Amino acid sequence: MLAKLKYWFDEKKGAFSMWSAFLRYGTSSPKRNNSFDNLKLFLKHNISGINTVFLEASSICQLKCPVCPTGKGLTKNEAVGWGYLKFNNFKKFVDQNPNVKNIELSHWGEIFLNPELKEIIKYAYDKKINISASIGVNLNSVREDLIEDLVKYKFKHLLVSIDGASNDTYKIYRIGGDFDRVIKLNHTSSYSPINDKRLVRKFSEKGIVSREEFKQRYKHNYLNPCAQLWVSPFINWDGKLLGCCINRKVDFGNVFENGLKECLKSEKYVYAKNMVLGKVKPRGDMPCYNCRYYKNPERQNN
């Protein structure tokens, strides 16, 4: 995973520059075990503005995965809601925020259920914006012509979530999905994922291939502090600024109505960031207040 991140972020010079800085200053090293000190160090070296955001293309999903909040129907009645990103809102956001060069479209739902996805992909390409679906897609409803558009408009990265090696095992978790259809879409004779752990250890810069190996080698957990509020804020399909990809219940204003910069400067959002840094007392109306990662950063390793 570490090697994958390094390759992804360093593939194009300048892309994901803030995340590259975070990887350099924010992650645990063999000699450092305080995640909040790491986060503060990262912020000290971070001078540039936000160039990466999560912008949910669709919170709708056709599957009923038993441990997923969307699959269980929980997000419908929360701040996330049930809907998809309109092209006009995407265009407005891109035009108003020329500094944003990287947009992640996936999270709570299936991006291919957005009927305006083609227009979104094309406009991002025209504006030289890297777009990705690296949180994951289930690929059960994608159209053949849209697959061609992913290639035509140079979609940056697509992660397909597949559970099981046959339809019998796949449908235990991906309830309502079709394993055979997804595999047919994914398989080509030239597909060759990297499985050599020696390469992963080499390019991870830490000589390890997993969090477990890190702990064995350096005798403490690999801590990765919550930095999304700073480096890649999460925006819901309807414009609500949710801040991070864990928060489903509280928003920090509407980016489509008030603008990204204004929402990021709001009292509530600034307070949430200071809470994460330990500068102010925990406040009950903050989404971080009940977050398991805020309460115990080491749980990020689970």
SVG drawing of the C-alpha trace seen along z (x, -y; Angstrom):
<svg xmlns="http://www.w3.org/2000/svg" viewBox="-34 -33 49 53">
<polyline fill="none" stroke="black" stroke-width="0.4" points="0.0,0.0 2.8,-2.4 4.5,-1.8 1.2,-2.2 0.7,-5.6 4.2,-6.7 3.9,-5.7 0.4,-7.3 1.4,-10.6 4.8,-10.9 3.8,-9.7 3.4,-13.2 5.5,-16.0 3.5,-18.4 0.4,-16.2 -0.8,-15.6 2.0,-17.9 0.4,-18.4 0.0,-14.7 3.6,-14.2 4.6,-16.6 2.4,-14.9 4.0,-11.5 7.4,-13.1 6.6,-15.0 3.4,-13.4 3.8,-9.7 5.6,-7.7 9.3,-7.2 11.3,-4.6 12.4,-7.4 9.0,-9.2 5.9,-7.8 3.7,-10.8 1.1,-11.2 0.0,-14.7 3.6,-16.0 3.9,-14.6 0.8,-16.4 2.1,-19.7 5.4,-19.2 3.6,-18.6 1.5,-21.8 4.7,-23.8 6.1,-22.8 2.8,-23.1 2.6,-26.6 0.6,-26.0 -3.2,-26.0 -5.5,-23.0 -5.1,-21.4 -6.9,-18.1 -10.5,-17.4 -12.9,-14.6 -16.1,-15.4 -18.6,-12.6 -20.0,-11.8 -22.8,-9.6 -24.0,-8.5 -26.4,-6.1 -25.5,-2.4 -27.4,0.6 -25.7,3.2 -26.6,4.1 -23.2,4.8 -23.9,5.8 -21.3,3.7 -21.5,0.6 -23.5,-2.3 -24.8,-3.0 -25.7,0.7 -27.5,0.7 -29.5,-2.4 -28.0,-4.6 -26.6,-7.4 -30.0,-8.2 -31.1,-9.9 -27.8,-11.5 -26.0,-14.5 -24.7,-12.4 -28.2,-11.7 -29.1,-10.0 -28.2,-11.6 -25.6,-12.4 -23.3,-15.3 -24.9,-17.5 -22.6,-18.5 -23.5,-22.2 -22.4,-22.1 -19.1,-20.3 -18.4,-22.9 -19.1,-25.8 -16.8,-24.3 -14.0,-23.7 -14.3,-27.2 -14.3,-28.8 -11.4,-26.8 -8.6,-26.8 -6.1,-25.7 -7.8,-22.3 -6.1,-19.9 -7.0,-16.5 -10.5,-15.3 -11.5,-12.0 -15.0,-11.1 -15.8,-7.9 -16.7,-7.1 -20.2,-6.4 -21.9,-5.3 -21.2,-4.0 -20.0,-6.7 -21.3,-4.9 -24.9,-5.5 -24.4,-9.2 -26.2,-9.8 -24.0,-12.9 -20.7,-11.2 -19.5,-11.4 -19.9,-15.2 -18.0,-15.4 -15.1,-13.3 -14.9,-15.2 -14.9,-18.6 -12.2,-17.6 -10.1,-16.4 -10.6,-19.7 -9.5,-21.6 -6.5,-19.3 -7.7,-18.0 -6.8,-14.5 -9.9,-12.6 -9.9,-9.3 -12.1,-6.7 -9.5,-5.3 -11.8,-4.6 -13.6,-2.0 -16.3,-1.2 -18.3,2.1 -18.5,1.8 -21.9,3.7 -23.7,1.0 -21.1,-0.6 -21.9,-1.1 -19.5,0.1 -19.4,-3.4 -18.5,-4.9 -15.6,-2.5 -14.3,-3.9 -14.7,-7.4 -12.5,-6.5 -9.7,-5.8 -10.5,-8.6 -10.5,-11.3 -7.6,-9.8 -9.3,-8.9 -6.4,-8.9 -7.1,-5.9 -9.9,-3.3 -10.0,-0.8 -12.5,2.0 -13.8,3.6 -14.2,7.4 -14.9,9.8 -14.6,13.4 -13.2,15.5 -16.6,16.8 -20.1,15.6 -21.1,17.8 -18.6,16.1 -18.9,12.7 -22.6,12.4 -22.2,13.2 -20.9,9.7 -21.7,7.8 -25.4,8.5 -27.1,7.8 -23.9,7.8 -22.8,10.0 -19.3,11.3 -19.1,12.7 -20.1,9.4 -17.4,7.5 -14.7,10.0 -15.5,9.9 -15.1,6.1 -11.8,6.3 -10.0,9.1 -7.6,8.6 -4.6,10.7 -2.2,7.9 -3.4,7.2 -0.4,7.6 -0.5,6.3 2.7,6.1 2.9,8.8 6.6,8.8 7.0,7.8 10.6,7.1 9.7,4.2 7.1,2.9 9.7,2.9 12.2,1.1 9.8,-1.7 8.0,-2.1 11.2,-3.9 10.8,-2.1 11.9,1.3 8.4,2.7 5.4,4.0 2.7,3.7 1.8,2.1 2.5,5.5 6.0,5.5 6.5,1.9 5.6,2.9 7.9,5.9 10.8,4.0 10.5,0.7 8.7,2.0 5.8,-0.4 2.6,-1.0 2.6,-2.9 0.6,-6.0 -1.0,-8.2 -2.6,-11.3 -5.9,-12.7 -4.9,-15.4 -7.8,-15.3 -9.2,-18.6 -6.1,-20.3 -5.0,-18.4 -8.1,-17.0 -11.4,-18.1 -14.4,-15.9 -17.3,-17.5 -20.7,-15.8 -22.5,-15.3 -24.9,-18.2 -22.1,-20.6 -22.1,-20.0 -18.5,-20.3 -18.1,-17.2 -14.4,-17.7 -13.3,-14.0 -14.4,-10.7 -15.5,-9.3 -18.0,-12.1 -21.6,-11.3 -23.6,-13.4 -22.4,-17.0 -21.6,-19.6 -19.5,-22.8 -21.6,-24.7 -22.3,-24.3 -19.5,-24.8 -21.8,-25.2 -23.7,-28.0 -21.0,-29.8 -17.7,-28.8 -15.0,-26.5 -12.8,-29.2 -15.5,-30.6 -16.5,-27.2 -12.9,-26.4 -12.6,-29.7 -15.8,-29.1 -15.6,-29.1 -16.8,-25.6 -14.3,-24.2 -11.4,-26.1 -12.4,-24.8 -12.5,-21.2 -8.9,-21.5 -7.7,-23.0 -9.5,-20.2 -7.5,-17.6 -4.3,-19.5 -5.2,-19.5 -5.2,-23.3 -8.8,-23.6 -11.1,-21.5 -13.3,-18.9 -16.7,-20.2 -19.8,-18.0 -21.1,-19.6 -17.9,-18.7 -17.9,-15.5 -14.5,-14.6 -16.0,-14.4 -17.3,-10.9 -14.8,-9.8 -12.8,-6.7 -9.7,-7.9 -9.8,-11.2 -10.2,-9.5 -7.5,-7.0 -5.2,-7.5 -3.7,-4.1 -7.0,-2.6 -6.2,-3.9 -4.1,-0.8 -7.1,1.5"/>
</svg>
